[in-house]
Structures are given as C-alpha cells and as structure tokens.
Amino acid sequence: MAVDARQPNSESAGSRKQKSPANMLFRALGAVCCGAILLLMAGILLELLSNSQMSIRTFGWRFLTSAAWDPVVSKFGALSSIYGTIVSTLIALVVAVPMSLVVALFLVELAPKKLAGVFGTAIELLAAIPSIIYGMWGLFVFAPFMADHIQPALQRWFGAGPLFSGPPMGIGMLTAGMILALMILPFISSVMRDVLQMVPPVIKESAYGLGATTWEVTKDVSIPYGLRGMMGAIFLGLGRAIGETMAVTFVIGNDHKLATSLFASGNTIASTLANEFTEASEPLYLSSLVELGLALFLITAVFQIIAQLWLRYADRNGGAR
Amino acid sequence: MRQRSIVQRRMVNAAITFIAGSAALLGIFMLVWLLVTVLGRGATAINWEFLTTLPKSAGSVGGGLANAIVGTLMITVLATLIGVPVGLMAGIYLAEFGRDSKYAGAVRFVAGIMMGAPSIVIGLFVYTLLVVRMGSFSGIAGAVALAIIMLPIVTRTSEDMLKLVPNQLRESALALGAPEHKMIFQVVFRAAKSGLITGVILAVARVSGETAPLLFTTLNSPYWNASMQGPTANLTVTIFNYAMSPYADWQAKAWGASLLIMAGVLFLNLTARLLARDRKSG
C-alpha cells in the first residue's frame, strides 16, 4: 500500500509485498495454479508427441501427404482428413462470415430496438447450444432437406460440374460445411454485433449529418472502424470450425477419400478421431490417430497464436481503427 | 468523387437493407427451425419412464436414461470441483499478483491457446494420460477432461472480473491492516461476486454439453455407476450412440436427451445473464 502511494500513477498492485507466512503461501498457491496451466499445455504436447512416436517413425512426413488409410494393411495417411478439415472449414466461413455480418448489421442498424434486443439475446443463447445438437439436427432434419431440395437445385442451376457431381445423398462435405456455418453463425455475429455497437455514435451521426444513407454509413464508417475486431471474430469462428467434432461427424459420411465433389462424403481430423479411436486395436493404428490429433492441435494453436497477436496489435493501435 | 443522384443512392440503400434483412431472417429462421425440432421431438420422448428407469437392451422399446442423467450431473459436478478452484486461484494470481510480470503474460498466452484447443484433443490427452495408465475408461477421467477445458475459461473470466474492482478498495483494506488473502477474499471477492459467479456458471454450461472429450475417456454404460470408476453413463455420449443406431426408439430417446441437455445449458446461461444484469443495475 505504501508503495502504491509512492507511485500514484501506477495501477500495479504487484508491487505490494507482504512477508507474512500466510500471505506467501497464498501467493505461492496462486502461482502454482497458474503453473498448472503451463504444465498442462506442455503435458498435452509431450503426451501426444510420445504416443504418436511409432507412427511418426514409420511414416515420417509421408503421413501428411498420403491419402491411403487402410487399417487392414496398416497403411495410414492423413491427407484426406486434412483436406476435409480445410474444405469443410472453408465452406463454413464462406457461408457464415457474410451471413454473420448482415445479421450483426440487422441487429445494430436496421431492426427496431426492441426486436434487436430479443434477437440479440436469442443469438447469444444459440451460441451456447452444444454442438452435438447441431450435429443430430443436421443428420435427421437438414441432410434429408439438402438431398431433396438444395442439392438437386444446385445441380440444376450450375450443372453437375466437378463441385456438384454425384448423387445428392444429403450427407457429405457440403452439408458438413453448412452445419458448421450454422453453428458458428451465432458466435461470430454476436461478437460482430458487439464490435459494431462500439462505433462511437458521434462519428455515425456526423456521417448521417452529411446526408449519407444507412448503407453508406455502414460501409464507409462502421465497417472500417470495426474491421480489426471483426477479423478477430472471424479468427475465433475459424478456430471453432476447425476442431469441431460432433457437428461434423454426424453428417460428413466418414469416408477416407479425396473427392472434388462437395456432395461426396469425406472426413475431417476430428471426425476420424471420434469414429475410429475406440475401434483402433493395433498400436500403429492408435499411434496414427494420436498423430492426427497432434496435427489438429498444432493447426489450432497456430491460428490461436495469430488471433492473439492480431488482437494485441489491434489493441495497441487504438482498438477498432 | 463520383456524383450519384440521391434517388440512386436511396435505391442502393433500400436494396441492401432488403438483402441484409432477408439474409438475417434466413439465418434466424434456420436457428428457430433447429430449436423447434429439438423441442418438438424431444418433448414427445420425455416421460416418467425416460427419467427414472435404466435403458433396455438394443432394439427393445421402452426404458429410460436415468443413469445417464445422473452420470452427466456427477461428471459435471466433479469437473467443476476440480476446475473452478484451480482456475479461480490462477485468476487471482493474474489479477492481483502477477499483473504485468512475464510469468503472468506467459500464462495468459498459454491459457488463450488452451481455450482454442479442440475439445477432442483434450479427450485424446486424457486418454493417454489417465485411461491408458489406469487401465480403464472412467467417469473420473471424463471429469478431468472437462476440468481441463474449464480451467483456462475460469482463469481468464475471473481475472477480468477481479480487474474491474477499483484499486481504492484494495488500498483501503490494506490500509486497515488486512493481510492480502483477507483483502482478496473479504473485500475484492465481495465486490466481484456476481461477476465471478456468472463466469463460473458460463464455464459449467460450456462443458456440460461437451461430447467429444468424453468419447474416449468416460465411454458410456447401460448400468448405474455411482463410483465413476469404469465406463460411466452420460447424456451426451448416449445421444451420439443412440442417434447413430438404427432403432427408432433409441433415436427418439436421443432427441429426449438433447432436449434435456439443451434446456440445462440454456437455463444456466439465463441464470448467468440475470446475475450479470443485477450487477449492472446494482
């Protein structure tokens, strides 16, 4: 306390020092609990690395570039899982990002205030619904709907082509991407809404005062002002989509093959783990699955690090601008 | 700058408003569709038998998920008992002692990465750490996995909540001669109480619907398992198994279980919101 008085501008409470045993113990306990977080992170890396040793030694880098996945002859390659993870995440982002933006705009700029309040709360609650429920709904309700209506329509409009060839079965890469999009939509749009709400009213009012229309204010004032925050929201949504297990496993078809058609079934790293882990009896099979998990962990960690650095950079540059 | 007539600009504005409005409504419609489906199909599956009896063998109609309901509650409570105290202490350290130190910065950074780690990877980690070493799947291992997912969330939210407490309060307590731990528990905690509770409730809500980390830690079981050693019944893995099964009765039960989980999670979220609102007005 005395130290704080000497540094009136410092908000740091860390400079306080009390040397009674109870206090030291308390402080140490806090430091240990923080250490638990660091230890767990190191533990996750070490456990996954050591348990995937057999697979890493056997396949080397070929593990990442081979699409062969055949437990019967003990051949394992992650390519189809990695490909499926990337494609389903891309579909999810392509659908969810523009939708989230307009939902956020709708809530902040267009909807009447009372309606916006109700919708805003509803969307935040939807972001909390467990992913397994999205997955189950996808399997029983949305996949048949895709097969009966959306997929035939896509084939009619765009022709079969490389993307939309094959029978419209409902289950497959496209449906998985759509379910992922639906799952991250409430999440991204509620963050985007918060960002748009932080735009100071004065700036918007001055644009309106110059005669700008609502869309012009949004396009030229609100979006540029909140761009960094919105990018942060997209990164967080991306992180969720990449590692999502349950929403995808139900509807992707779980097939280890590389197909250009979005109607074909495929798999992602997470869905492969969910489907095959408890069946894996061979040590090499198990080890390959752990290596898949390691790859997924590293991919999400990289995105997390980029997102954190980005947000820190955005903070330093005066928040939103 | 290109000049455009006011009529043209108004038309663009109206068109965009229309597109944005209909896209927003489409998104909201899809989400309402999902809610209505779960409510409708779930409500028809839930009855007294569903809530109070054990599951019957595959293919036979009837039975319930009483063991899974209790199992999910037990696993979530155990995870909370492990994750919350550790997370709270870590949050206290970051907010009160560590602040700008390098150690605190590193912990924050790593907690951020852990928050983004896919829950299935945490399940994999607990499998190699506990299930392999203890030699069996168990409810305890599942609870540990959920606790690991909770830990960084509780840490970060409690740090944020504690930081909202004005420094003058701390200084007054210390000036009265209170030791730091008393200052924190009797003064700072009281000031941040509803915020901390809100954070904890949201963390519990987050993990209570998790499936992926339980798939290969807790597994599932058709029996009662009060000790949580060995495979333990739980709602989310039951949903996964039953929904993938070919039996219509099991699929109906999966909808019932989904409704229970959804209602639980929404209830926790609404409680947290009410608490947060009280904080703002009070």
Contacts between the chains, C-beta under 8 A, distances in Angstrom:
chain1	res1	chain2	res2	distance
A	1	B	171	5.5
A	1	B	174	4.0
A	1	B	175	5.6
A	4	B	167	7.5
A	4	B	171	6.0
A	11	B	167	6.2
A	12	B	99	5.4
A	12	B	100	6.3
A	13	B	96	5.9
A	13	B	97	7.6
A	13	B	99	6.4
A	13	B	167	6.6
A	13	B	170	6.1
A	14	B	96	7.9
A	14	B	97	5.8
A	14	B	98	6.6
A	14	B	99	4.1
A	14	B	100	6.8
A	14	B	101	6.4
A	16	B	174	7.0
A	16	B	180	7.1
A	18	B	179	6.3
A	18	B	180	5.5
A	20	B	179	5.8
A	22	B	179	6.1
A	22	B	181	6.2
A	23	B	179	5.3
A	23	B	180	4.9
A	23	B	181	6.2
A	26	B	180	6.5
A	26	B	181	4.1
A	26	B	184	7.9
A	27	B	93	7.4
A	27	B	97	5.6
A	27	B	180	7.4
A	29	B	89	5.8
A	30	B	89	5.1
A	30	B	90	6.7
A	30	B	92	5.3
A	30	B	93	3.0
A	30	B	96	7.6
A	30	B	97	6.0
A	30	B	98	7.8
A	31	B	93	5.7
A	31	B	97	7.5
A	31	B	98	7.7
A	31	B	103	7.4
A	32	B	89	7.9
A	33	B	86	4.9
A	33	B	87	7.5
A	33	B	89	3.8
A	33	B	90	4.0
A	33	B	93	6.5
A	34	B	90	4.6
A	34	B	93	5.1
A	34	B	94	6.7
A	34	B	98	6.9
A	34	B	103	7.1
A	34	B	104	7.3
A	34	B	107	4.4
A	34	B	155	7.8
A	35	B	107	8.0
A	36	B	86	5.7
A	36	B	90	7.0
A	36	B	151	7.2
A	37	B	90	6.2
A	37	B	107	5.6
A	37	B	110	5.7
A	37	B	111	5.4
A	37	B	114	6.7
A	37	B	151	6.4
A	37	B	152	6.3
A	37	B	155	6.6
A	38	B	106	6.8
A	38	B	107	6.3
A	38	B	110	5.6
A	40	B	114	6.9
A	40	B	148	6.1
A	40	B	151	7.2
A	41	B	110	4.8
A	41	B	113	6.8
A	41	B	114	6.0
A	43	B	125	7.0
A	43	B	129	6.9
A	44	B	117	7.3
A	44	B	121	7.2
A	44	B	122	7.5
A	44	B	125	4.7
A	47	B	125	5.4
A	47	B	128	4.6
A	47	B	129	5.7
A	48	B	121	7.6
A	48	B	124	6.8
A	48	B	125	6.6
A	48	B	128	7.3
A	51	B	128	4.8
A	98	B	23	7.5
A	99	B	23	5.9
A	99	B	24	7.9
A	99	B	26	7.7
A	99	B	27	5.1
A	100	B	27	7.9
A	102	B	19	7.3
A	102	B	20	4.1
A	102	B	23	4.4
A	102	B	24	5.3
A	102	B	27	7.9
A	103	B	23	7.4
A	103	B	24	4.5
A	103	B	27	5.2
A	103	B	28	7.3
A	105	B	20	5.3
A	105	B	24	7.7
A	106	B	20	5.6
A	106	B	21	6.0
A	106	B	23	8.0
A	106	B	24	3.6
A	107	B	24	7.6
A	110	B	17	6.0
A	110	B	20	6.5
A	110	B	21	6.1
A	110	B	24	7.9
A	111	B	24	8.0
A	119	B	28	6.5
A	121	B	273	7.6
A	122	B	28	7.5
A	122	B	31	7.6
A	123	B	28	7.7
A	123	B	31	7.5
A	124	B	269	7.9
A	125	B	266	5.8
A	125	B	269	5.7
A	125	B	270	7.6
A	126	B	31	5.1
A	126	B	35	7.8
A	128	B	205	6.1
A	128	B	206	7.4
A	128	B	265	5.6
A	128	B	266	7.1
A	128	B	269	4.9
A	129	B	34	7.9
A	129	B	209	7.4
A	129	B	262	6.0
A	129	B	265	6.5
A	129	B	266	7.6
A	130	B	208	8.0
A	130	B	209	2.7
A	130	B	210	7.0
A	130	B	211	7.1
A	130	B	236	7.0
A	130	B	261	5.9
A	130	B	262	7.3
A	130	B	265	6.2
A	131	B	209	7.7
A	131	B	211	7.4
A	132	B	209	7.0
A	132	B	211	4.5
A	132	B	236	5.7
A	132	B	239	5.5
A	132	B	240	6.4
A	132	B	258	7.4
A	132	B	261	7.7
A	133	B	34	7.5
A	133	B	38	6.1
A	133	B	209	7.6
A	133	B	239	8.0
A	133	B	258	5.0
A	133	B	261	7.0
A	133	B	262	5.8
A	134	B	34	7.0
A	136	B	239	6.5
A	136	B	243	5.0
A	136	B	254	6.4
A	136	B	255	7.5
A	136	B	258	6.0
A	137	B	34	4.9
A	137	B	37	5.7
A	137	B	38	6.8
A	139	B	243	6.5
A	140	B	37	7.9
A	140	B	243	7.5
A	140	B	251	7.4
A	141	B	33	7.5
A	141	B	34	7.8
A	141	B	37	5.4
A	182	B	30	5.7
A	182	B	31	7.2
A	182	B	34	7.5
A	185	B	27	5.7
A	185	B	31	7.5
A	186	B	31	6.7
A	189	B	27	7.5
A	211	B	6	8.0
A	213	B	9	5.4
A	213	B	10	6.3
A	213	B	12	7.4
A	213	B	13	3.9
A	214	B	13	5.8
A	214	B	17	6.8
A	215	B	12	6.3
A	215	B	13	4.4
A	215	B	16	4.5
A	215	B	17	7.0
A	216	B	9	7.0
A	216	B	13	7.3
A	236	B	116	7.8
A	239	B	116	4.6
A	242	B	118	7.2
A	243	B	116	7.9
A	243	B	117	7.2
A	243	B	118	2.5
A	243	B	119	7.3
A	243	B	120	6.8
A	243	B	121	7.0
A	244	B	118	7.3
A	245	B	118	6.9
A	245	B	119	7.1
A	245	B	120	4.5
A	245	B	211	7.3
A	245	B	212	4.0
A	246	B	211	4.9
A	246	B	212	6.0
A	246	B	240	6.9
A	249	B	240	7.9
A	250	B	243	7.0
A	250	B	244	7.7
A	270	B	118	6.1
A	270	B	120	5.2
A	270	B	212	7.2
A	273	B	120	5.5
A	273	B	124	6.8
A	274	B	120	6.5
A	274	B	212	6.4
A	274	B	215	5.8
A	277	B	124	7.6
A	277	B	127	7.7
A	277	B	215	7.0
A	277	B	216	5.0
A	278	B	215	7.2
A	278	B	216	5.8
A	278	B	219	7.4
A	290	B	124	6.4
A	290	B	128	7.0
A	293	B	120	7.2
A	293	B	121	5.2
A	293	B	124	4.3
A	296	B	118	5.9
A	296	B	120	7.7
A	296	B	121	5.9
A	297	B	117	6.1
A	297	B	118	7.2
A	297	B	121	4.6
A	300	B	116	5.5
A	300	B	117	5.9
A	300	B	118	5.8
A	300	B	121	7.7
A	301	B	113	5.2
A	301	B	116	7.4
A	301	B	117	7.1
A	303	B	116	7.1
A	304	B	112	6.1
A	304	B	113	4.7
A	304	B	115	7.7
A	304	B	116	3.8
A	304	B	117	7.8
A	305	B	113	6.7
A	307	B	116	7.5
A	308	B	109	6.6
A	308	B	112	5.1
A	308	B	113	7.8
